[in-house]
Amino acid sequence: MALSLALPETPATMVGFLAAASNAEARRWLAQEAAWPAGRLALFGEAGCGKTHLARAWAGRDGLVMGGAGLCPPDGPPAASRVVVDDADAAPALALLHWLNVCAAQGCALLLVARVPPSRFAQDLPDLVSRLRATLSVAIDVPEQDLLRDLLASALANRQLVVAPTVQDWLLTRLPREAGAILAAVAALDAASLREGAPITRGFARAVLAPMLAVEDAVDGTASMPQDDPPA
């Protein structure tokens, strides 16, 4: 099931979030927490797809957001009506079970965020496994091309990188069609450009991103590559 939420306007937390068909179901379900079975929902998808951004927007300024690997059992009732466990698939079993139980007991809405649905969490604690399997799971789907294009442009702008549209188009056709890959590529280009003081052209991007590109692009760009463009 996909989660598409009709979030209320929360500018402070939704700045930079790119709404699209791939996350529409997630946005819709986040707007219907009263309909969540047992008061909890799991949101899952690939790295960089926006699930954490979306979860934090849902939690708002007064919500409680925790990381999975370092999750500790609650020491009392939650001080918030909305609770998010990010990286829930990496959370310690007992701590996660206690949070599921205390949120249910206190009537708090609990949102689990992970790369896989709860039924695939690597957990073997019986009580936890049964609760996870009963949790409504909503996917953020593979991003569409227009969303990847917007994500690339947004990531470049956030780092104040000036990259010609033709270079951006070239990147989109050669990088994996994954949000995480786009963000990782921009971070690598930013670091290399700062280190070398060089503009980001196609040749520069090809050299920096060789491990991420298709083999023919990484090994030899001369057969199919036009001349480098200026950075802007």
Stockholm file with secondary structure:
# STOCKHOLM 1.0

chainA/1-232         MALSLALPETPATMVGFLAAASNAEARRWLAQEAAWPAGRLALFGEAGCGKTHLARAWAGRDGLVMGGAGLCPPDGPPAASRVVVDDADAAPALALLHWLNVCAAQGCALLLVARVPPSRFAQDLPDLVSRLRATLSVAIDVPEQDLLRDLLASALANRQLVVAPTVQDWLLTRLPREAGAILAAVAALDAASLREGAPITRGFARAVLAPMLAVEDAVDGTASMPQDDPPA
#=GR chainA/1-232 SS CBCEECCCCCHHHHTTCCCCHHHHHHHHHHTCGGGSGGGEEEEECSTTSSHHHHHHHHHCTTSEEEESTTCCCCSSSCSSSEEEEETGGGSCHHHHHHHHHHHHHHTCEEEEEESSCGGGSSCCCHHHHHHHHTSEEEECCCCCHHHHHHHHHHHHHHTTCCCCHHHHHHHHHHSCSCHHHHHHHHHHHHHHHHHHTCCCCHHHHHHHTGGGSCHHHHHCCTTTCCCCCCCC
#=GC SS_cons         CBCEECCCCCHHHHTTCCCCHHHHHHHHHHTCGGGSGGGEEEEECSTTSSHHHHHHHHHCTTSEEEESTTCCCCSSSCSSSEEEEETGGGSCHHHHHHHHHHHHHHTCEEEEEESSCGGGSSCCCHHHHHHHHTSEEEECCCCCHHHHHHHHHHHHHHTTCCCCHHHHHHHHHHSCSCHHHHHHHHHHHHHHHHHHTCCCCHHHHHHHTGGGSCHHHHHCCTTTCCCCCCCC
//
